Structure formats: structure tokens, C-alpha cells
Amino acid sequence: MLFFDLNYMRYVILFYRCAFIFLLLVSCSAPAVVCGSSPSVVAHRGGASLGPENTLLCIERAIEVGVDAVEVDVRLTADGHAVLMHDAGVERTTNGKGLVASMTLDEVLALRIVDEGVITDERVPLLSEALSLVAGRCGVLIEVKDDDARGVEAVVLSVVQECGAEGWVAVQSFSDSVLERFCSLGVSFPLEKLFVFKVPFLPIIYDGSFSRFSFDKYEYISSFNIHKWFASKKVVGSVRSAGKAVKVWTLGKGDSKLPANIDGLITDYPQTWLP
């Protein structure tokens, strides 16, 4: 009898897992439309197909092709400086080793960017250098990667203010804590919530972990930035009905169509989506 019960429970669990996956896929099968509604084009990691990601060279090339905004990733060094780096460690994109959070600014600036296996003359930029380069020629979407108590929010705000960039930047994060801390600082620029998908029929989203979702909870958020696979017509429609914008990420080389009624697309290939 115990054997029967255990096997029965296994089948029940398997059934519910399959049902959940089926519902998720059905709810996320959005009708696609050819790009033509003119969503804003945001160059992911500065426009990673145009040059080494998160570098001044890459950002300048993205501006030259006419993007609406560049997206950059920000982390704090051990001595509290905001630098552009996607990964927690520097190994993938530079000739060094170690965690950004464990390195001083001088140590980070001594590194050189590696592009397709070749060490370049490019170095890791400070956020202030990136904002000074852009100088309002397009928007900047700053993704804050750190989620700890070291005060990245105050550092980013200070840099944005010093560069006079409050009118043309926005901040996005997967972390509710990061976004809430920015909100508590009274920032004047938009805050945008990153997540992967919403669980069908439940007030839950996945943003690295499962968390409660409601528009009241995210009243201060201006845009919800959703993975391209899960930007269904229903999800996009509900967000827009609440008066919020929708961006999708990250469109790659093989993508040719967009979900309907989105406000922005985040892509490594901005040149593909520009008029």
C-alpha cells in the first residue's frame, strides 16, 4: 500500500508539473507582429553586437546608428565606485580574474577588455564616463546588478546628478529591494522592473525567485521589462491597462518579429530594428 501511495503521489506531482508548463506556454504564446509600431530601441549592454559590451567604444557606435537608448550594467567596486560590468566576476570580458566587489577601482581600471579572445586597449568604464560620453544624445537605461547593503543606489544617484543626467536616464533591476531603495531616495528618473514571466492565473512573477505581484505593490514603477518569450498579449495588455509601459528583452540576431503593443525592445542588435 505504501508503494502504491508513493507512486500515486509521483504521478500526481508529474501531472501538475506538466499542467503548469502547458498553461505557461499557452498563456505566453503571443501573436507576433512585424516591427512597425515604432517601439523604442535600446542597445543591450551598450549594443553588444557593435563592439565589446559595456564599453565606451560600443556605446558610441550605438549612438552613431541612432538608438533611442543604451542599456548598461553597473556594479560597485570594493571602494565604492560605480563601474560598467555585467558579470559579478571580470573573467569573461577582461584579461583579469576576481570579483568586481572585491577589487578596488585602480585594480579594475588596470584591466583590459577582451573582445573575441583578443586583448584590446579598451578598459572598464566608470558610470560617470559613460554618462559624460552620452551627454543626452540618447537615453541611458542603467541596470543595477548589485543587490546588497553597500549603497549602490546612493552612488548611482550621485553620479547621475553630477552628470546632469536625471532627465535622460532610467534605472532597472530584477531586485525589488534595489528599486525600493531608489524610490525611498526620491529619485526623479523612472524606475523599471525586470522580470522573466508571470505565472498564469496567479499573482506571482519570477524575477530570479518567485514573488508576489500586484500593480499596487509596483505603483512607483514606470515600465515592466519582460523576457521576450513571455510577453503575451494578455500580459502586455494588463500592464498597459494599468498605465505602465512594457519593454521586452533580449532580442537576438535570429529574432524578426515583436510581440504586439510593446513600448520598447532591448537588443544586442539595435541596427536590425532601427528604421
Secondary structure, 3 states (H helix, E strand, C coil): CHHHHHHHHHHHHHHHHHHHHHHHHHHCCCCEEECCCCCEEEEHHHCCCCCCCCCHHHHHHHHHHCCCEEEEEEEECCCCCEEECCCCECCCCECCCCEHHHCCHHHHHCCCEEECCEECCCCCCEHHHHHHHHCCCCEEEEEECCCCCCCHHHHHHHHHHHCCCCCCEEEEECCHHHHHHHHHCCCCCCEEEEECEECCCCCEEECCCEEECCCCCCCCCCEEEEEHHHCCHHHHHHHHHCCCEEEEEEECCCCCEEECCCCEEEECCHHHHCC
